[in-house]
Amino acid sequence: MPKFHQHSLDLNQLIEKLPDYNQAQEVTDVLSTLSDPTRLRILWLLCHTTDCVADIALAINMSSPAVSHHLKLLKQHKIIESKKVGKEMLYTLANNRVAHLIHNMIDDMFEISCPNLKHKD
């Protein structure tokens, strides 16, 4: 193992916990998906409601096909999920750790408090 300069923490101990390239790539893919203002606005809505493509499109003043494209990318990364109700497909925030972390981040960054989420102070 290489000999590192000792500036603060033991770098050898940190290296043992360093995420591997594939883990870093997965996080990069999720963050890349979030790096679009339209997707962030759609995601903000879906953090707080369950809705269909047509209503989401109206809310953000965009065509339904364009919204569908953004929803597909968010769903591909398991940030949102969908369910069919009658003839409509409804979208909402996924129920997983990453989606909940993103919800907290979005609320904090947009400086809002979600009534359905208890923030840790």
C-alpha positions as CSV (number, residue, x, y, z in Angstrom):
1,M,0.0,0.0,0.0
2,P,1.4,3.5,-0.8
3,K,2.6,5.7,2.0
4,F,0.4,8.8,2.2
5,H,1.2,12.1,3.8
6,Q,-0.6,12.4,7.2
7,H,-2.6,15.7,6.9
8,S,-5.5,14.8,9.1
9,L,-7.4,11.5,9.0
10,D,-5.7,8.2,8.3
11,L,-6.1,8.0,4.5
12,N,-5.5,4.2,4.6
13,Q,-8.6,3.7,6.7
14,L,-10.7,6.0,4.4
15,I,-9.5,4.1,1.3
16,E,-10.9,0.9,2.8
17,K,-14.4,2.5,2.8
18,L,-14.0,4.4,-0.5
19,P,-17.0,3.5,-2.8
20,D,-15.9,1.5,-5.9
21,Y,-16.2,2.9,-9.4
22,N,-19.6,1.1,-10.1
23,Q,-21.2,2.5,-6.9
24,A,-19.9,6.0,-7.8
25,Q,-21.3,5.6,-11.4
26,E,-24.8,4.7,-10.0
27,V,-24.8,7.8,-7.9
28,T,-23.6,9.9,-10.8
29,D,-26.4,8.5,-13.0
30,V,-29.1,9.5,-10.4
31,L,-27.5,13.0,-9.9
32,S,-27.3,13.5,-13.7
33,T,-31.0,12.7,-14.0
34,L,-31.7,15.4,-11.4
35,S,-29.6,18.0,-13.2
36,D,-32.5,19.1,-15.4
37,P,-34.7,22.0,-14.2
38,T,-37.8,20.4,-15.7
39,R,-37.2,17.1,-14.1
40,L,-36.6,18.8,-10.8
41,R,-40.0,20.6,-11.1
42,I,-41.8,17.4,-12.0
43,L,-40.1,15.6,-9.1
44,W,-41.0,18.4,-6.7
45,L,-44.7,17.9,-7.7
46,L,-44.4,14.1,-7.3
47,C,-42.8,14.4,-3.9
48,H,-46.1,16.0,-2.8
49,T,-48.8,14.4,-4.9
50,T,-49.7,11.5,-7.1
51,D,-50.8,12.6,-10.6
52,C,-51.2,11.8,-14.3
53,V,-49.1,13.0,-17.2
54,A,-51.8,15.4,-18.4
55,D,-52.1,17.2,-15.1
56,I,-48.3,17.3,-14.6
57,A,-48.0,18.7,-18.1
58,L,-50.6,21.4,-17.3
59,A,-48.9,22.3,-14.0
60,I,-45.5,22.9,-15.6
61,N,-46.8,24.2,-19.0
62,M,-45.3,21.5,-21.1
63,S,-46.6,19.0,-23.6
64,S,-47.6,15.6,-22.4
65,P,-45.1,13.8,-24.6
66,A,-42.3,15.9,-23.2
67,V,-43.4,15.2,-19.6
68,S,-43.6,11.5,-20.4
69,H,-40.0,11.5,-21.6
70,H,-38.9,13.1,-18.2
71,L,-41.1,10.7,-16.3
72,K,-39.5,7.8,-18.1
73,L,-36.0,8.9,-17.0
74,L,-37.1,9.4,-13.4
75,K,-38.7,6.0,-13.3
76,Q,-35.8,4.3,-15.0
77,H,-33.6,5.4,-12.0
78,K,-36.3,4.3,-9.5
79,I,-36.9,7.8,-8.2
80,I,-40.6,7.7,-9.1
81,E,-43.1,4.9,-9.6
82,S,-46.3,4.5,-11.4
83,K,-49.5,2.6,-11.1
84,K,-52.4,2.1,-13.4
85,V,-55.8,3.3,-12.1
86,G,-58.6,2.7,-14.6
87,K,-57.3,4.0,-17.9
88,E,-54.8,6.4,-16.4
89,M,-51.2,6.0,-15.3
90,L,-50.5,7.8,-12.0
91,Y,-47.0,8.8,-10.9
92,T,-45.6,9.5,-7.5
93,L,-42.3,9.5,-5.6
94,A,-40.9,5.9,-5.2
95,N,-40.9,4.4,-1.8
96,N,-37.2,3.7,-1.4
97,R,-34.2,5.2,0.5
98,V,-32.8,7.2,-2.5
99,A,-36.1,8.7,-3.4
100,H,-36.7,9.8,0.2
101,L,-33.2,11.3,0.4
102,I,-33.9,13.2,-2.8
103,H,-37.3,14.4,-1.4
104,N,-35.5,15.8,1.7
105,M,-32.9,17.4,-0.5
106,I,-35.5,19.0,-2.8
107,D,-37.6,20.4,0.1
108,D,-34.5,21.8,1.8
109,M,-33.1,23.3,-1.4
110,F,-36.4,24.9,-2.3
111,E,-36.9,25.9,1.3
112,I,-40.3,24.3,1.8
113,S,-41.6,22.0,4.4
114,C,-43.6,19.0,3.1
115,P,-46.6,18.5,5.3
116,N,-46.2,14.7,4.9
117,L,-42.6,14.6,6.0
118,K,-41.0,15.2,9.4
119,H,-37.6,16.9,8.9
120,K,-34.8,16.3,11.4
121,D,-33.5,19.6,12.7
